[in-house]
Amino acid sequence: MTITDPFTTPGHNRPTPSPAAVALAIQCRKAKALADTAPVRFEQMPAPATTTAAGGEVQLVVRPTCLADWARWTAELGCRDPRRMVHTGTSTVCRFELDGVRARLIGVGVPALLAATYGPKGPSRV
């Protein structure tokens, strides 16, 4: 069975993509390129990151062994504002922008490292 393109028949025109669709395709392409180069770009970091790209966003998943490793990742990526970090119970998610692309840094085990260091209520705020 051969599938033919319906827009090749006379009288049928292919619709023009919307500007939003074109912008999303460009953003997805940038995210994919950034995810492909991330392992080489961050090879000097303490814990290797697993990178993926979807929906125009890059996701970096790290498993730090100590808070110093997590602090190094957040400093390298510019995630210095703790209000942008969300603790999900087993991991910490930090949203940021990397080279003009939306990104997420997910630190698996970071809440447990914080609890081991500061206790279950976290660092004291004076």
PyMOL commands that place a pseudoatom at each C-alpha (Angstrom):
pseudoatom trace, name=CA, resn=MET, resi=1, chain=A, elem=C, hetatm=0, pos=[0.000, 0.000, 0.000]
pseudoatom trace, name=CA, resn=THR, resi=2, chain=A, elem=C, hetatm=0, pos=[1.407, 3.348, -1.025]
pseudoatom trace, name=CA, resn=ILE, resi=3, chain=A, elem=C, hetatm=0, pos=[0.545, 6.443, 0.956]
pseudoatom trace, name=CA, resn=THR, resi=4, chain=A, elem=C, hetatm=0, pos=[0.486, 9.558, -1.180]
pseudoatom trace, name=CA, resn=ASP, resi=5, chain=A, elem=C, hetatm=0, pos=[0.670, 13.123, -0.020]
pseudoatom trace, name=CA, resn=PRO, resi=6, chain=A, elem=C, hetatm=0, pos=[-2.840, 14.611, -0.317]
pseudoatom trace, name=CA, resn=PHE, resi=7, chain=A, elem=C, hetatm=0, pos=[-1.387, 18.038, -1.055]
pseudoatom trace, name=CA, resn=THR, resi=8, chain=A, elem=C, hetatm=0, pos=[0.196, 16.871, -4.315]
pseudoatom trace, name=CA, resn=THR, resi=9, chain=A, elem=C, hetatm=0, pos=[-3.170, 16.494, -5.983]
pseudoatom trace, name=CA, resn=PRO, resi=10, chain=A, elem=C, hetatm=0, pos=[-4.378, 19.488, -8.002]
pseudoatom trace, name=CA, resn=GLY, resi=11, chain=A, elem=C, hetatm=0, pos=[-6.483, 21.976, -6.051]
pseudoatom trace, name=CA, resn=HIS, resi=12, chain=A, elem=C, hetatm=0, pos=[-5.080, 21.121, -2.616]
pseudoatom trace, name=CA, resn=ASN, resi=13, chain=A, elem=C, hetatm=0, pos=[-2.616, 23.561, -1.099]
pseudoatom trace, name=CA, resn=ARG, resi=14, chain=A, elem=C, hetatm=0, pos=[-0.414, 22.861, 1.876]
pseudoatom trace, name=CA, resn=PRO, resi=15, chain=A, elem=C, hetatm=0, pos=[-1.313, 25.239, 4.731]
pseudoatom trace, name=CA, resn=THR, resi=16, chain=A, elem=C, hetatm=0, pos=[1.299, 27.756, 5.813]
pseudoatom trace, name=CA, resn=PRO, resi=17, chain=A, elem=C, hetatm=0, pos=[2.628, 27.015, 9.317]
pseudoatom trace, name=CA, resn=SER, resi=18, chain=A, elem=C, hetatm=0, pos=[1.707, 29.546, 11.976]
pseudoatom trace, name=CA, resn=PRO, resi=19, chain=A, elem=C, hetatm=0, pos=[4.406, 31.835, 13.413]
pseudoatom trace, name=CA, resn=ALA, resi=20, chain=A, elem=C, hetatm=0, pos=[3.994, 30.103, 16.775]
pseudoatom trace, name=CA, resn=ALA, resi=21, chain=A, elem=C, hetatm=0, pos=[4.634, 26.698, 15.199]
pseudoatom trace, name=CA, resn=VAL, resi=22, chain=A, elem=C, hetatm=0, pos=[7.738, 28.007, 13.437]
pseudoatom trace, name=CA, resn=ALA, resi=23, chain=A, elem=C, hetatm=0, pos=[9.014, 29.580, 16.684]
pseudoatom trace, name=CA, resn=LEU, resi=24, chain=A, elem=C, hetatm=0, pos=[8.458, 26.321, 18.584]
pseudoatom trace, name=CA, resn=ALA, resi=25, chain=A, elem=C, hetatm=0, pos=[10.282, 24.323, 15.909]
pseudoatom trace, name=CA, resn=ILE, resi=26, chain=A, elem=C, hetatm=0, pos=[13.255, 26.695, 16.152]
pseudoatom trace, name=CA, resn=GLN, resi=27, chain=A, elem=C, hetatm=0, pos=[13.233, 26.479, 19.973]
pseudoatom trace, name=CA, resn=CYS, resi=28, chain=A, elem=C, hetatm=0, pos=[13.072, 22.666, 19.803]
pseudoatom trace, name=CA, resn=ARG, resi=29, chain=A, elem=C, hetatm=0, pos=[16.012, 22.600, 17.413]
pseudoatom trace, name=CA, resn=LYS, resi=30, chain=A, elem=C, hetatm=0, pos=[18.065, 24.831, 19.764]
pseudoatom trace, name=CA, resn=ALA, resi=31, chain=A, elem=C, hetatm=0, pos=[17.163, 22.650, 22.759]
pseudoatom trace, name=CA, resn=LYS, resi=32, chain=A, elem=C, hetatm=0, pos=[18.151, 19.465, 20.913]
pseudoatom trace, name=CA, resn=ALA, resi=33, chain=A, elem=C, hetatm=0, pos=[21.494, 20.974, 19.873]
pseudoatom trace, name=CA, resn=LEU, resi=34, chain=A, elem=C, hetatm=0, pos=[22.158, 22.121, 23.438]
pseudoatom trace, name=CA, resn=ALA, resi=35, chain=A, elem=C, hetatm=0, pos=[21.268, 18.690, 24.860]
pseudoatom trace, name=CA, resn=ASP, resi=36, chain=A, elem=C, hetatm=0, pos=[23.577, 17.006, 22.339]
pseudoatom trace, name=CA, resn=THR, resi=37, chain=A, elem=C, hetatm=0, pos=[26.556, 19.190, 23.323]
pseudoatom trace, name=CA, resn=ALA, resi=38, chain=A, elem=C, hetatm=0, pos=[25.904, 19.169, 27.098]
pseudoatom trace, name=CA, resn=PRO, resi=39, chain=A, elem=C, hetatm=0, pos=[27.936, 16.031, 27.945]
pseudoatom trace, name=CA, resn=VAL, resi=40, chain=A, elem=C, hetatm=0, pos=[31.080, 17.565, 26.450]
pseudoatom trace, name=CA, resn=ARG, resi=41, chain=A, elem=C, hetatm=0, pos=[30.308, 21.024, 27.806]
pseudoatom trace, name=CA, resn=PHE, resi=42, chain=A, elem=C, hetatm=0, pos=[29.882, 19.803, 31.393]
pseudoatom trace, name=CA, resn=GLU, resi=43, chain=A, elem=C, hetatm=0, pos=[32.442, 16.985, 31.461]
pseudoatom trace, name=CA, resn=GLN, resi=44, chain=A, elem=C, hetatm=0, pos=[34.460, 18.779, 34.188]
pseudoatom trace, name=CA, resn=MET, resi=45, chain=A, elem=C, hetatm=0, pos=[31.504, 18.756, 36.580]
pseudoatom trace, name=CA, resn=PRO, resi=46, chain=A, elem=C, hetatm=0, pos=[31.554, 16.336, 39.564]
pseudoatom trace, name=CA, resn=ALA, resi=47, chain=A, elem=C, hetatm=0, pos=[28.491, 14.229, 38.700]
pseudoatom trace, name=CA, resn=PRO, resi=48, chain=A, elem=C, hetatm=0, pos=[27.734, 13.432, 35.061]
pseudoatom trace, name=CA, resn=ALA, resi=49, chain=A, elem=C, hetatm=0, pos=[24.398, 14.752, 33.812]
pseudoatom trace, name=CA, resn=THR, resi=50, chain=A, elem=C, hetatm=0, pos=[21.836, 12.856, 31.796]
pseudoatom trace, name=CA, resn=THR, resi=51, chain=A, elem=C, hetatm=0, pos=[20.474, 15.323, 29.246]
pseudoatom trace, name=CA, resn=THR, resi=52, chain=A, elem=C, hetatm=0, pos=[17.306, 15.244, 27.197]
pseudoatom trace, name=CA, resn=ALA, resi=53, chain=A, elem=C, hetatm=0, pos=[15.357, 17.765, 25.169]
pseudoatom trace, name=CA, resn=ALA, resi=54, chain=A, elem=C, hetatm=0, pos=[11.607, 17.918, 24.652]
pseudoatom trace, name=CA, resn=GLY, resi=55, chain=A, elem=C, hetatm=0, pos=[9.137, 20.678, 23.911]
pseudoatom trace, name=CA, resn=GLY, resi=56, chain=A, elem=C, hetatm=0, pos=[11.856, 23.273, 23.460]
pseudoatom trace, name=CA, resn=GLU, resi=57, chain=A, elem=C, hetatm=0, pos=[13.302, 22.638, 26.920]
pseudoatom trace, name=CA, resn=VAL, resi=58, chain=A, elem=C, hetatm=0, pos=[16.527, 20.956, 28.037]
pseudoatom trace, name=CA, resn=GLN, resi=59, chain=A, elem=C, hetatm=0, pos=[16.510, 18.723, 31.093]
pseudoatom trace, name=CA, resn=LEU, resi=60, chain=A, elem=C, hetatm=0, pos=[19.708, 17.947, 33.000]
pseudoatom trace, name=CA, resn=VAL, resi=61, chain=A, elem=C, hetatm=0, pos=[19.426, 15.181, 35.610]
pseudoatom trace, name=CA, resn=VAL, resi=62, chain=A, elem=C, hetatm=0, pos=[22.285, 14.888, 38.099]
pseudoatom trace, name=CA, resn=ARG, resi=63, chain=A, elem=C, hetatm=0, pos=[22.836, 12.664, 41.124]
pseudoatom trace, name=CA, resn=PRO, resi=64, chain=A, elem=C, hetatm=0, pos=[25.187, 14.612, 43.408]
pseudoatom trace, name=CA, resn=THR, resi=65, chain=A, elem=C, hetatm=0, pos=[26.922, 12.737, 46.210]
pseudoatom trace, name=CA, resn=CYS, resi=66, chain=A, elem=C, hetatm=0, pos=[27.330, 15.793, 48.451]
pseudoatom trace, name=CA, resn=LEU, resi=67, chain=A, elem=C, hetatm=0, pos=[26.001, 19.329, 48.763]
pseudoatom trace, name=CA, resn=ALA, resi=68, chain=A, elem=C, hetatm=0, pos=[29.256, 20.707, 47.343]
pseudoatom trace, name=CA, resn=ASP, resi=69, chain=A, elem=C, hetatm=0, pos=[28.526, 18.906, 44.057]
pseudoatom trace, name=CA, resn=TRP, resi=70, chain=A, elem=C, hetatm=0, pos=[25.002, 20.373, 43.984]
pseudoatom trace, name=CA, resn=ALA, resi=71, chain=A, elem=C, hetatm=0, pos=[26.344, 23.845, 44.801]
pseudoatom trace, name=CA, resn=ARG, resi=72, chain=A, elem=C, hetatm=0, pos=[28.843, 23.560, 41.955]
pseudoatom trace, name=CA, resn=TRP, resi=73, chain=A, elem=C, hetatm=0, pos=[26.096, 22.604, 39.475]
pseudoatom trace, name=CA, resn=THR, resi=74, chain=A, elem=C, hetatm=0, pos=[23.827, 25.451, 40.558]
pseudoatom trace, name=CA, resn=ALA, resi=75, chain=A, elem=C, hetatm=0, pos=[26.691, 27.958, 40.443]
pseudoatom trace, name=CA, resn=GLU, resi=76, chain=A, elem=C, hetatm=0, pos=[27.789, 26.775, 36.985]
pseudoatom trace, name=CA, resn=LEU, resi=77, chain=A, elem=C, hetatm=0, pos=[24.262, 27.122, 35.609]
pseudoatom trace, name=CA, resn=GLY, resi=78, chain=A, elem=C, hetatm=0, pos=[23.392, 30.333, 37.434]
pseudoatom trace, name=CA, resn=CYS, resi=79, chain=A, elem=C, hetatm=0, pos=[20.688, 28.858, 39.691]
pseudoatom trace, name=CA, resn=ARG, resi=80, chain=A, elem=C, hetatm=0, pos=[21.481, 30.976, 42.718]
pseudoatom trace, name=CA, resn=ASP, resi=81, chain=A, elem=C, hetatm=0, pos=[17.952, 31.928, 43.778]
pseudoatom trace, name=CA, resn=PRO, resi=82, chain=A, elem=C, hetatm=0, pos=[16.535, 29.274, 46.140]
pseudoatom trace, name=CA, resn=ARG, resi=83, chain=A, elem=C, hetatm=0, pos=[13.010, 30.554, 45.426]
pseudoatom trace, name=CA, resn=ARG, resi=84, chain=A, elem=C, hetatm=0, pos=[13.349, 29.076, 41.916]
pseudoatom trace, name=CA, resn=MET, resi=85, chain=A, elem=C, hetatm=0, pos=[14.085, 25.625, 43.371]
pseudoatom trace, name=CA, resn=VAL, resi=86, chain=A, elem=C, hetatm=0, pos=[11.242, 23.227, 44.084]
pseudoatom trace, name=CA, resn=HIS, resi=87, chain=A, elem=C, hetatm=0, pos=[11.735, 20.206, 46.330]
pseudoatom trace, name=CA, resn=THR, resi=88, chain=A, elem=C, hetatm=0, pos=[9.587, 17.295, 45.190]
pseudoatom trace, name=CA, resn=GLY, resi=89, chain=A, elem=C, hetatm=0, pos=[10.477, 14.922, 48.016]
pseudoatom trace, name=CA, resn=THR, resi=90, chain=A, elem=C, hetatm=0, pos=[13.127, 12.858, 46.258]
pseudoatom trace, name=CA, resn=SER, resi=91, chain=A, elem=C, hetatm=0, pos=[14.664, 15.527, 44.043]
pseudoatom trace, name=CA, resn=THR, resi=92, chain=A, elem=C, hetatm=0, pos=[15.130, 19.259, 43.672]
pseudoatom trace, name=CA, resn=VAL, resi=93, chain=A, elem=C, hetatm=0, pos=[14.115, 20.977, 40.434]
pseudoatom trace, name=CA, resn=CYS, resi=94, chain=A, elem=C, hetatm=0, pos=[15.615, 24.289, 39.400]
pseudoatom trace, name=CA, resn=ARG, resi=95, chain=A, elem=C, hetatm=0, pos=[14.355, 26.161, 36.338]
pseudoatom trace, name=CA, resn=PHE, resi=96, chain=A, elem=C, hetatm=0, pos=[16.698, 28.504, 34.476]
pseudoatom trace, name=CA, resn=GLU, resi=97, chain=A, elem=C, hetatm=0, pos=[17.710, 29.599, 31.014]
pseudoatom trace, name=CA, resn=LEU, resi=98, chain=A, elem=C, hetatm=0, pos=[20.823, 28.314, 29.265]
pseudoatom trace, name=CA, resn=ASP, resi=99, chain=A, elem=C, hetatm=0, pos=[21.988, 30.003, 26.062]
pseudoatom trace, name=CA, resn=GLY, resi=100, chain=A, elem=C, hetatm=0, pos=[18.498, 31.341, 25.453]
pseudoatom trace, name=CA, resn=VAL, resi=101, chain=A, elem=C, hetatm=0, pos=[16.833, 27.943, 25.929]
pseudoatom trace, name=CA, resn=ARG, resi=102, chain=A, elem=C, hetatm=0, pos=[14.508, 27.017, 28.803]
pseudoatom trace, name=CA, resn=ALA, resi=103, chain=A, elem=C, hetatm=0, pos=[16.129, 24.411, 31.007]
pseudoatom trace, name=CA, resn=ARG, resi=104, chain=A, elem=C, hetatm=0, pos=[15.609, 22.355, 34.157]
pseudoatom trace, name=CA, resn=LEU, resi=105, chain=A, elem=C, hetatm=0, pos=[18.260, 21.043, 36.504]
pseudoatom trace, name=CA, resn=ILE, resi=106, chain=A, elem=C, hetatm=0, pos=[17.000, 18.057, 38.486]
pseudoatom trace, name=CA, resn=GLY, resi=107, chain=A, elem=C, hetatm=0, pos=[19.096, 17.017, 41.455]
pseudoatom trace, name=CA, resn=VAL, resi=108, chain=A, elem=C, hetatm=0, pos=[18.083, 13.501, 42.459]
pseudoatom trace, name=CA, resn=GLY, resi=109, chain=A, elem=C, hetatm=0, pos=[18.666, 12.975, 46.180]
pseudoatom trace, name=CA, resn=VAL, resi=110, chain=A, elem=C, hetatm=0, pos=[19.311, 16.624, 47.027]
pseudoatom trace, name=CA, resn=PRO, resi=111, chain=A, elem=C, hetatm=0, pos=[16.505, 16.851, 49.651]
pseudoatom trace, name=CA, resn=ALA, resi=112, chain=A, elem=C, hetatm=0, pos=[18.045, 13.872, 51.455]
pseudoatom trace, name=CA, resn=LEU, resi=113, chain=A, elem=C, hetatm=0, pos=[21.470, 15.553, 51.386]
pseudoatom trace, name=CA, resn=LEU, resi=114, chain=A, elem=C, hetatm=0, pos=[19.936, 18.745, 52.796]
pseudoatom trace, name=CA, resn=ALA, resi=115, chain=A, elem=C, hetatm=0, pos=[18.133, 16.804, 55.536]
pseudoatom trace, name=CA, resn=ALA, resi=116, chain=A, elem=C, hetatm=0, pos=[21.319, 14.943, 56.462]
pseudoatom trace, name=CA, resn=THR, resi=117, chain=A, elem=C, hetatm=0, pos=[23.244, 18.210, 56.715]
pseudoatom trace, name=CA, resn=TYR, resi=118, chain=A, elem=C, hetatm=0, pos=[20.692, 20.601, 58.198]
pseudoatom trace, name=CA, resn=GLY, resi=119, chain=A, elem=C, hetatm=0, pos=[18.079, 18.327, 59.746]
pseudoatom trace, name=CA, resn=PRO, resi=120, chain=A, elem=C, hetatm=0, pos=[14.531, 17.685, 58.554]
pseudoatom trace, name=CA, resn=LYS, resi=121, chain=A, elem=C, hetatm=0, pos=[13.485, 21.365, 58.768]
pseudoatom trace, name=CA, resn=GLY, resi=122, chain=A, elem=C, hetatm=0, pos=[16.354, 22.611, 56.608]
pseudoatom trace, name=CA, resn=PRO, resi=123, chain=A, elem=C, hetatm=0, pos=[18.820, 25.442, 57.252]
pseudoatom trace, name=CA, resn=SER, resi=124, chain=A, elem=C, hetatm=0, pos=[17.823, 27.856, 59.983]
pseudoatom trace, name=CA, resn=ARG, resi=125, chain=A, elem=C, hetatm=0, pos=[16.770, 31.294, 58.824]
pseudoatom trace, name=CA, resn=VAL, resi=126, chain=A, elem=C, hetatm=0, pos=[17.871, 34.039, 61.188]
for i in range(1, 126): cmd.bond("trace and resi %d" % i, "trace and resi %d" % (i + 1))
show_as sticks, trace
zoom trace
